[in-house]
Each structure stands twice: as C-alpha cells, then as structure tokens.
Amino acid sequence: MSDQHGAHLEVAASGAAASAVRAHVPALVDERFASRLFAQDATLWGPDAEREAAIRLSWVGLARSSRHMVGEVAALRDTLSAAGLDHVVLCGMGGSSLAPEVICATAGVPLTVLDSSDPDYVRSALGDRLERTVVVVSSKSGGTLETDSQRRAYEQAFRAAGIDPTQRIVVVTDPGSPLEVSAHAAGYRVVVADPHVGGRYSALTAFGLVPSGLAGVDVGALLDEADSVADLLAQDDEANPGLVLGAALAGTPGADPPRDKVLLVPDGTPIRGLGDWAEQLIAESTGKLGRGLLPVVVEGPAAPELAAASADVLAVHLVSGTDDAEPAAADGDNGDNGDNGNEATPAQAVVAGSLGAQLLLWEVATAVAGRLLGINPFDQPDVESAKRAARRLLDAPSEDKPAFVSDGIAVSATPGLLDGVDDLAGALAALLGHLDSQRGYLAVSAYLDRGAQAALAGVRAPLARRTGRATTFGWGPRFLHSTGQYHKGGPATGVYLQITGAPHTDLQVPGQPFTFGELIGAQAAGDAQVLADRGRPVLRLHLSDRDAGVARLLRVLQ
C-alpha cells in the first residue's frame, strides 16, 4: 500500500496466517484499536498492563516529535567531524544498540557496536582508531552494567592516550537517570531521550537517531519514511497493514499446537539486519506468562525450518517491494493473497517497505499481537531475573564443576541430563533428546567474541536441519536483552546450549572489583541458573582454548 508521497508498506498473509487475519482484524477494527493506539490509550491491554502502558506509548508519535533532533544531531556531527573524529563507537545493549545497528547497516554507514562484556571483544574495540573515535554511551535506565563497564574502559583508554574523555563521549539516557546526573557532573555532552518510550520501541528516539546520525545516516529521511505511513497505521480499517501483520503473528485462536514460532526470512529486502532488531521487539514484548512468540532469525529462503513447514511456525518473508509482495488488503480481503486462508497450508506472510516505515509497522504489529495474546507488551520481568542472578554471582562467585572434560571442552548440564554420558557427541544427543518434536525449539547462546568467533553462528542451520525444529543463535550477553525474556517467561518448550570460553587475556573493569571476564562469566552462569530454576534443560560447554574449541564444536555440531 502506497501513499501520495510514494512511501509504501506491503503485508500479505496466506494459508493459516490469512485465516488468523480473518479471525482477528474485523474485531480490532470494531473496537477502534488502531486509532486508540495512536491516541495512546493505555487501556488496550487490560487493567494489569495499564500502569506500564500509560508511560510507554509515546513511540506512536516519534516520527514527528523527534523531528527537532535532526538539526541538533547534524550540528554535533559537524563539530566532531571538524575535530577529525570520524569513527563512531556505540556502547549500548538491547534497544540501545539494535536499532542503530540496522539503521547504519542499511544505509551503508560504518558504526562500531560494542554490546558485549567479552574482554577480547572490548579490547579489540578499544584498540581501533582511538585517536579518531567518538563514543556514544547509551543507557535508558542509566544503570546498565555492561554499558557502564564499557564507558569506564573508554575513559581510561582516552586518558592513557592523553585525550580528554569529555571531548569524545556523548551520553544518551533518560532524563533524571543516574547516568544523566553523573555525565553532567563530569562535563560530558548529554542528550536525553523521551522517557515515555520503552527501550525496544526506541528506534526513532535519541537512542536510535544520535549514534546513527553521528555515523552519517540521514535520520531526517528515516523519520520521513515513518511519518509517511503513520496515518495509514492509525486507521481503523481492515486494510491497515499493522493490524494484518499483528493478527498473522498472533495466529488462529485455539490452534493446536499454537503457532508461536516466527521465522524472519530475508528474501530480497534491502534492509540489513531487520530480523535482529525485530527479534528483540517481538521476544521481549510477548515472551511472558508462559506464552508468547519466539522470533527465529534465519539465513534466507533455504532455511531448514521452511522445508519442515511445521504447524507451529509462521514464516515472514522480508522482500524488496511490489514485485515480491501483494499489498495488504489492497482489494479489501484482509491481506489474504488468494488461498482462502486454508489452515492446511503453511502459515506465511510477506512484508515489504522502507526501513523507517517498517520500524513503525513492526512496533504496531507487536502491540496488536500482545493484545490478541493477552500479554502486556511493555514489561520484561524475566530480563531482570537474569540480571539479578549475574550480580549475585559477581558478588559471590561459585565454581561450575564439569561432569567431564573432552579435548579442552568442559561439559556440564542441569541435573540428570548427562547421566551415563562421557563424550561431547553424547552430551549433545542427550540435550536434543529432551526436544519436543511438535512444539520444541533449540536455543544456542555463545558468550564469546562475536567478531573473532563469528563462524560459530554457522551451527544454527545444521542444528535446525538435524532436529527438524526451530533453532535460534544468540551472542551473549547481547541476547539477554532480547530473546532471554522469552527463554524464561515464555512456554517451557525450549532446550538450551550455552557456549562459553576463557578469554585470550582478561581485562579489568576500571574502578570495579571485577574483570570483564568475570562479568561475562557471571552473566552466563546467571542465565543458566535461572533457566535451570525454571526447569529448562541446559547444556554448558566451556572452551579452555577458544580457537581450537570453536573449530571442534563446528565439526561436532554441524
């Protein structure tokens, strides 16, 4: 669907997804969901969610309310460029980093994203063009432990190089946060964001616009793209693409098994990394109360999960435009592309549109899906549980005694999982033996250097092919601010493979009694502990030598 300015959004649903659209969208139109959402009606998700929703809905108007930032960010960029600072580093986690990453990648603009506490990864960032570096420190709460540690490391590095950190660090945070107070006191440049927007909905706030604009993206054009479809997404009309996509995500009422896996399939889209951003938005918004939607970011249309065509999977193809998709409800048919919503046909949706338009589209669709699933899409209680566990382990470390060690890989697991097992292949088989063949999923998480050990992500597709089930891969601790919420708060249908490794050289966190290696170790152990406490099967593999260990894992896991 296009508007008079040429911007477009296209959403087409087929098979069981079209049936879900027919089941949900007329009622959403009757209750004026879209217009009430854009009027920031906090009652849409029920009384239990109303208090949180009341302070989290400003994102619907950001395409216009963030307009003042375009000139401010451009002026700051000019100032920094004149000083020879052309290497932008973003220190942030979750919503503070995922949107700028996709915005800059799509625009072809370089941005270094430091969203890890791995000491090797941090050291690599610190050693890259420090003399030309400006650092954006982004934290909504102002207390994100990883971001605070990264800031401390850069401050020390700048001072050691004879550089004044106040000339190199830009802080983005909510007004009144501890970070705002301390940053002003230290003399840093501070940009405050809209406090009435949650982190995963903050792509068009200062959290998305400041680092992207400083890196060289035309953020005004991004806002234009979102603005051009805002009125369309606010319409109480069965052709509203946000309602169509949200209904497709939520699935057909009473479906057995529930269609709770969402494959995000890059299939010609020029947008780079949209799935990684949408993954956090969907998983953290819906994965709670024992239900929700698990986003699965796959490599492309040849992904094993597409061949399996499981009943619990919705495949969303991200395409380039009108040559690849039919406009949502272009002829008043609720987005059905012509197969009459046959429940026996695999559920599929096709989505196209510019980046700014899709940022708003997916936010609307996630809010719609939350309503249909009976979930508050604005809180994240189980993210906090993992953070608390990590802090406890930092204060009082405990040793994880492996069940056995094989070729430098220490193997441990939740109680009973490894009974009678004494080799790596057997350990993996034991974990996969707990995988439900109808509803289950495998989550692989690697607490390693996602630059140097990037090849490890290649195990995702072979494991999906081996199991025939949805398989996710996430870098820790980054995924803790994303799918980590679904792992703990969603349905108990997952099995979890966690990979950690000794760093080549550890790195002290300046001013703190712990190292980066101890921090990431506590985060991994805390994650595993919370999963185990909730009855989730966890297999942990610790590599004494990262390079050799990854090479061996690739052979075994593939």
JOTADA-V625357 format. One line per field, one symbol per residue. burial: 1 if it has 16 or more other ideal C-beta (glycine too) atoms within 10 Angstrom, else 0. Layout:
burial = ???
This chain:
burial = 110000111111111111111111100110001100110111011000100110011111111011001100100110010000111111111111111111111110101111111111111111000100111111110101111111101111110000101001111111001011011000011110110111111111111111111111101101111111110111100111111111111111001011111111111110111111111111111111001111111100001111010111111111100001111110001111100010001111111111111111111111111111101111110110111011001100000001100100111111001100100100110111011000111111111111011001001110110110111111111111111111111110111111111110001110000111111111111111111100011111111001001101100110
